């Protein structure tokens, strides 16, 4: 193993500096890294979050996702639009309008480039 190996990067430490407990399965943003809490994390306590894998996340019911579509999160909810959100990964399966969840491969690839319209 390389002498400079630190870890496999599948998990990250989460410090809950907020006013409410973080529940197992909650989406937590650490900068631009999306993590899913492994266990409940009390206020002012630390725990770990997954940074790789496919997770079922709550979504805006009007949004539609197809496999490979970019997924963004805002306030713990997946959305199709980058507006106000952080890139979370890609949709793993179809998620129709009216459904309240989408399966997301978190931190997959880079966020799509933002293009400007008009001239």
C-alpha positions in Angstrom: 0.0 0.0 0.0 1.2 3.5 -0.8 2.9 5.3 2.1 0.6 8.3 1.7 -2.7 6.3 1.8 -5.1 8.0 4.2 -8.4 6.1 3.8 -10.6 4.7 1.0 -12.9 7.7 1.0 -16.2 5.8 1.4 -17.0 7.7 4.7 -16.4 11.1 6.2 -16.7 12.4 9.7 -19.7 14.7 10.4 -19.7 17.2 13.2 -23.3 18.2 14.1 -22.9 21.9 14.9 -26.6 22.5 14.1 -29.5 23.0 16.5 -31.2 19.6 15.7 -30.1 16.0 15.7 -29.1 14.5 12.4 -31.0 11.2 11.8 -29.6 8.1 10.2 -30.2 8.5 6.4 -30.3 12.3 6.4 -28.4 14.1 3.7 -25.6 16.2 5.1 -23.5 18.7 3.0 -19.9 19.1 4.0 -18.8 21.8 1.6 -19.6 20.3 -1.8 -19.4 16.7 -0.5 -22.7 15.0 -0.1 -22.9 12.5 2.8 -25.6 10.3 4.1 -25.5 9.9 7.9 -24.9 6.3 8.9 -26.3 6.7 12.5 -28.2 9.3 14.4 -25.9 12.2 15.4 -26.8 14.3 18.4 -26.2 18.1 18.5 -22.5 18.9 19.2 -21.6 15.2 18.6 -19.8 13.5 15.7 -20.6 10.6 13.6 -19.9 9.2 10.1 -21.6 9.6 6.8 -21.3 7.5 3.6 -19.9 9.4 0.6 -20.3 6.6 -1.9 -23.2 4.3 -2.8 -26.8 4.5 -4.0 -29.3 6.0 -1.6 -33.0 6.6 -1.7 -33.5 10.3 -1.1 -36.6 12.4 -0.8 -37.4 14.5 -3.9 -39.6 17.3 -5.0 -42.7 15.4 -6.3 -42.9 17.4 -9.5 -39.4 16.5 -10.6 -38.7 13.7 -13.1 -35.4 11.7 -13.2 -34.1 9.2 -15.7 -31.0 7.0 -15.0 -27.8 9.1 -15.3 -29.6 12.5 -14.9 -27.9 15.0 -12.6 -29.4 15.3 -9.1 -28.9 18.3 -6.8 -29.9 18.7 -3.2 -31.2 21.6 -1.2 -32.3 21.3 2.4 -31.9 17.5 2.2 -34.3 17.1 -0.7 -33.3 16.0 -4.2 -34.2 18.2 -7.1 -33.6 18.3 -10.9 -32.6 21.9 -11.0 -29.2 23.3 -9.9 -30.9 26.5 -8.7 -30.2 26.8 -5.0 -28.8 23.2 -4.8 -25.5 21.4 -4.5 -24.6 18.7 -7.0 -25.3 15.4 -5.3 -24.7 12.7 -8.0 -26.8 10.9 -10.6 -30.2 9.3 -10.7 -29.8 5.5 -10.6 -33.3 4.6 -11.7 -36.4 6.4 -13.1 -38.3 8.5 -10.7 -41.6 9.8 -12.1 -43.6 13.0 -11.3 -45.7 12.4 -8.3 -43.1 10.0 -6.6 -41.5 11.3 -3.5 -38.1 9.5 -3.7 -35.3 9.0 -6.1 -32.4 6.5 -5.9 -29.1 8.5 -6.3 -25.5 7.4 -6.7 -24.0 10.1 -4.6 -20.9 12.1 -5.5 -20.8 10.3 -8.9 -18.7 12.3 -11.4 -18.5 16.0 -11.7 -21.3 18.5 -11.7 -22.5 19.3 -15.3 -21.3 22.6 -16.6 -23.7 25.5 -16.3 -24.5 27.1 -19.6 -25.9 30.5 -20.2 -28.6 31.2 -22.7 -29.2 34.3 -24.8 -26.8 36.5 -26.5 
